[in-house]
Amino acid sequence: MTVKTVPVILAGGSGTRLWPLSRAEYPKQFFPLIKENETLLQSTVLRTAAFADMQAPIVVCHEDHRFIVAEQLRQIDVQAAAVILEPAARNTAPAIALAAIYAQQHFPAANVLIMPADHVLQNHEALLKAYLNAREAITAGHLISFGIKAQRPKTAYGYIKVADKIAESVYKIARFIEKPNKADAMQFVKAGDYYWNCGIFAFKAQRYLEELGLQEQHMMACCEDAMKNAHADGDFVRPNADSLKNCPSNSID
């Protein structure tokens, strides 16, 4: 039986980049920056059409942006599995936890593919191939972080140093490096075993939640309580704001 895949689209953002076009009430993922009639969010959602086994997406966004997200999904005729509304931004680790809890409840056997809503990706087939290469490792319980082979010494990117190969194009991760200086970035490119961290992840929802519970118990408890006491409003899912108030803010990396 083919394992289904649930795309999780992270559509949060404070609107600080590309200001003044992008701003807090209308971050860049809601603008048609590349295609004339297609926003970055819409492009990300439509990108999942390359996956034959893809379920309806789960979108995580700030509560203030709920109607923008709903309207942009309507424009491309996509019905979300859920739009999870964050009362306050807590970075990617809690956002993914909220989506993983929902996915585990409604799609217990599925993989989740985590994608930021503001990426520009020209080669959809490359992402599909990378995901298919990783599926066996996902089934085995690995948490997958996707990377792009570092070709130039970019100091604005995060990097992933890889270790032992475990499958075709799949490696263990030695460490993450955040935005290095120019000299270090040049060394990374020369070494050949560093990748740009592109912020795309895939895993079983249960495995992520298990690992988060080990690494960040308080964060996990806050997210669990928030979803246990969530309120459904049509396609919108509102995690309990009080539960998330004291949730630590941190990235999945």
Secondary structure, 3 states (H helix, E strand, C coil): CCCCEEEEEECCCCCCCCCCCCECCECHHHCCCCECCECHHHHHHHHHHHCCCECCCEEEEEHHHHHHHHHHHHHCCCCCCEEEEECCCCCHHHHHHHHHHHHHHHCCCCEEEEEECCCCCCCHHHHHHHHHHHHHHHHCCCCEEEEEECCCCCCCCCEEEEEEEEECCEEEEEEEECCCCHHHHHHHHHHCCEEEEEEEEEEEHHHHHHHHHHHCHHHHHHHHHHHHCCEEECCEEECCHHHHHCCCCCCCC
